[in-house]
Structures are given as structure tokens and as C-alpha cells.
Amino acid sequence: MIRVTIGLASLGLVAGMALLSFAWTPDPAPLRLDIAARLTPPGSAALLGTDQLGRDTASMVMMGAASSLSIALAAVALGGLAGSAAGLFAALRGGIAAALTMRIMDILFAFPPVLSALLLAFTLGAGPQGAVAAIALFVTPVFARVAHAGAGQVLRSDFVRAARALGAGDRRIAAHHVLPNIGGLLAVQASLQFGLAILTEAGLGYLGLGTQPPSPSWGRMLADSQSFLGVAPWLALAPGAAIAITVLGANILGDGLAERLDPRGRTPR
């Protein structure tokens, strides 16, 4: 329970910061350029200092949270739904359909997200849509494997055989027996994949394939800060700390959920 609380508190802090950025930021005009105030160190004038263009770093980190979290959430949700559906379909159908579905998932898993983003950026153009699609493409086979393994275990249970003997079809078995018993596995995987999605989004932003300027993102802030690490280290510390807190919170939450929702410790429904 402690891990779940710590994980939720960490993610809640970052999510609250992202939501607050829509209504308030330390700088009322966070995207305004002020060359005279460039590279101001942290202090009363700017809580986390300013960047090379004079923009308030704290405001940029807050706005970047909204961008990074939205991309990661959308990618995990899209990939989770697609992968879970594919894995459940393969487990229910079996045979050639299952083998073909899971081999497709293996092919998708073989493509690194950065390579996928490069290909999608070439076709869709660099931006958040390409980042969401690339991360979702990488996440989908992970959920498919988890759903396929978990559903296969449930489908071999006696209570599922009894339900089939009573005339229950695949849809009823999936909705009333399989999903309730693999929901914990999928929730744990969603938390862990969210942390990986944040890291991947930051990497794509660093390469210029994610959120495009002037909209801020944590990865883009890290890329912009590399030329000023010697004179303005706060430019990298602020977004780096935000990424670390978010990923650590997601991993801690995933570990906590794994302890509480482990299906091996639950009674099948």
C-alpha cells in the first residue's frame, strides 16, 4: 500500500502541475522571449531561472508536463486497448488465428520506437501525432503478450469450462470471466509502460520528433540545454528532475499494484 501511495502521490504531483499550467504559470506569458533576461540563475526573479531565450524555466517545465503526459497517456491508452484486444482474441480463438496474431505482434515489437518515429515522422510529419503513434506501436505487442498469457491461463480454468458447458459464448466469457481476472496484470503493465512512454517521449522530443517549438516539452528542453550546461546547469536539472519523478512514480506504482493485484493471490470469479 505504501508503494501505491508513493507512486500515486508522485504522479499526482506532476499531473497537478500540468493541469495548473492551463490556468496559471509563474510567468504570465511563459512563451515570451526576453533576451535581456536570458540565462538568469534561479532566484526571486525566476524560481528555476530562465533559458537561453529568457523564458521562465519553471513555467516551461509546467507546460512541458502537460505535453509529455498527454502524449504518454494517449500512447499507452491506444496501445493498451489494441494490444489487449489482440491478445484476448488470440487466446479465445487459438490455432492459426492465434499464431498469426502473435507473430504480427512480434514483428511490431521488433521495431524500436525511435525508428518507428522516424518512419512516421517522414509520413505524418514530426509532431505529437507521430510520437503517439510510434509509442503506441511499441506498446501494443507488450499488452498483447500479457493479455494472451493471462487469458490463456484463465481459459484453462475449471470455472471457464463450466461456463462453456452452460452455453456461454466467447464474448460473455471474455467480459465476465477473463477480463476481471487479468485486469490486475493489465493495470500493472499500464503503469510500467507509462513510465517507459515518458522516457520515449522525452527521447523523441530530444531528437526533435515530438512536440514542436514553441510548445515546450521536457525532451526538447534537455536538447536545448546541452549547449549551456557549463554556465546554466539548471536548464537540464529542471526537466530532468521532472522526468525522473514521473518515471520513478510510475514504476513504484506498478510495483505496488503488482503486489496488490497479483492474480495468483486472487480467487477467480
N, C-alpha and C positions, 0 to 999 in steps of 0.2 A: 504493500500500500504506500510505503514511503517513496518508492521509486516512481510510482504512478503520480503521486502528488508533486514530486520534484519536476518530473517531466512536463506535467500539465502547467505547473507554475512558470517554467521556463518558456514554453511555447505561448502561454497566455500573455506573458510579458511582451514578447515580440509581436504577437497578434494585436495586443492593445496599442502598442507603439505604431503599428501600421494603420490601425483604424483611426487613431488620434491624428495622424498626418493628414487625413482628409479634412479635418476641421481646424487644426492648429499645428503650427511648427514654430520653433524658436525664432526663425526669421520669417516675417510675414510674406516675403517674396523670395522663397528659397532658391529659385532658378535665376534670380537677378545676378548679373555679373557686376563685380565691384573690384576692378583691378587694383585700386588703391589699397584695398584691404586683403590682398592675396597673401596666402601663407601666414596668416595671423595665428600665433600659438594659442592653445586652449587657455581660457581665462574668462573674465567677466564680460568682455566684449563678445566672445563666441565660446560657448561651453566646451566644444570639441575642436575649436579652431576653424580656420577656413581653408579652402583648397586653392589650387593654382589660379583659379579664376575669381577668387574672392567669395565663393558661395559658402554658406554656413554648413559645416560638416555634419553637425547633429541633425539639421533639417534634411540633409541629403540621405543620411542613414535611415531616418524615419520613413521618408518617401521610398527609399530603396527596399525597405521591408515590405511595403505594400506590393511592389512589383515582384520581388523574389518569391514571397509567399503565394501570391496569386498564380504565378506560373507553376510552382511546385504542386500546389493543391490541384490545379486543373489537370496537370500531367498525371499525378497519382490517381485521381478520380477516374480519368479516362482510361488509363492503362489498367487500373484495378477492375473496372467494370468489364472491359473487353477480355482481360486475361481470366478473370473468374468465370465468365460465361464460357470461354473456350475450354477451360479445364473441366468445368462441370459437364459440358456437352460431351467431351471425350470420355469422361468417366461413366456417363449414363449410356452412351452408345456402344463403346467398346469396339473391338475388331479393327477393321481397316480405317473406319472413320476416326477412331481414337489415335491410331498410329499416324495417320496423315496430319491430324490437327496438331499433335505434339511435335512432329517433325517440323512443321511450319513454325511453331514456337521456338524450336531450337535454332532455326535459321535466323529468326528475328533477334534472338539472344546473341548470336554471333556478331552482330553489327554493334560496334561501340557507339555510345550516344553522341560523341563528338563527330564521328564520321557520318552518322545519320544526320546530325545537324548541318554539316557541310553540304550534304546532298540536298536536304530540304531547303537550306538557305539558297541554293542555286535555283531551285524550282519555285519556292514560295517567297524568297527574299528574306534577308536577315530581319529578325524581329521576334516578338514574344510568341507568335503563332508557330513559327518554326521550332522554337525552343520547346514549347509544349508538345508538339508532335514528336520531336526527337526523343524527349524524356519518356513520353508515354509509350513509344515504340520499344524502348529498352525495358520499361517496367512491365509491359503486358506479359511476356513469357514467364517472368518471375511469379506473377499471380497465377498464371495458368498452371505452372508446375505445382504450386502449393495447393490450389483448388483440386487439381487432378489427383494428387496423392491423398489429400484429406477425404475427398468424396469417395475415392476407391475404397478406403478403409471403412467408411460408414456404410457403403453399399454392400459390403460383405457381412454386415451385422445381422443378427437374427431378427431384430425388430423390423428391418427393411424387408427381409424375406417374408415375414408375416404380413407386412403391408401389401406386398405384391400378391401374396396368396389371397388377400381380401379384395383384390381388384384395383389397387391404387396404380395410377399411371406414373410416367416419368415426371411430369410437371408437379404432381402432388407430392411425390417422394422428394423431389428437389426442394420444394418450398417448405414442406412440413418436417422433413427428417434430415436432409443433407445440409442445407444452409444453416439451420440453427446449431448444428454440431461442428461446422467448420468456420463459423463466424469469428471465433476467437483467433484461429490461425490467420484469417484474412485481416483482422484488426491489427494483430501484431505486425504482419508483413506491411500493412499500410503505413504504420508508424515508422518502421525501419526504412522503407522506400522513400518516405517523405524526407528523411534526413539525407539520403543519397540524392534525391531530386534537388534539394537545396544546394548541395555541393556541385552537382552537374550544372545547374542553372548559373551558379557563380563562375564555373569554368567556361561556359558558353558566353557569359557576359564579358569575361576577361578577354576572350578571343574576338569579341565584337559581334557575336552571333545571336545574342539575346536582346534584351531591351535596348533600344537605340536612343542616343542623345537627342534632345536634352533630358529625357526622362532618366532618372538615376536608377542604378541597380548596384548591389554590393560587388558583384564581379567587375563591373565597369569601373567602380571606384578604386578597386585594387589595381586594375590595369593602369588607370590614370596616375596612381600614387607612386608607381615604381621608379619614376624619374626623379622623385623628390624625397626618397627615403632618408637620405643623409641630412636634409635640412628640415623636413616636415614629416617625421615618422607617424604622427597622429593620423595622417591621411590613410594609412594602411591599417593602423590599430583599430580604428572605429568600425569599419565594415568587417574586418577580420574577426573582431570580437563578436559582432552580431551573427556572423555565420557560425562561429564556434558554439555560441549559446544555443542557437536554433538546432544545429545538428546534434549536439550533446543532449538537449532536451528531448528530441525525437527518439534517440537511441535509448535513453533512460526510460522513457515512456514505453517503448517497445519491449524492453526487458521486464518492466513491471507488469505489462499486460500479459506477457508470456507466462509469468508466474501465476497470475490470477485466472487466465482464460485457457490454460493448457487443457485441451480436450481429453487428455489421458486421465485427468483428475475429475472429470465430469461424468455424470450419469447420462447416457444417451436418452434422447426424448422419443 
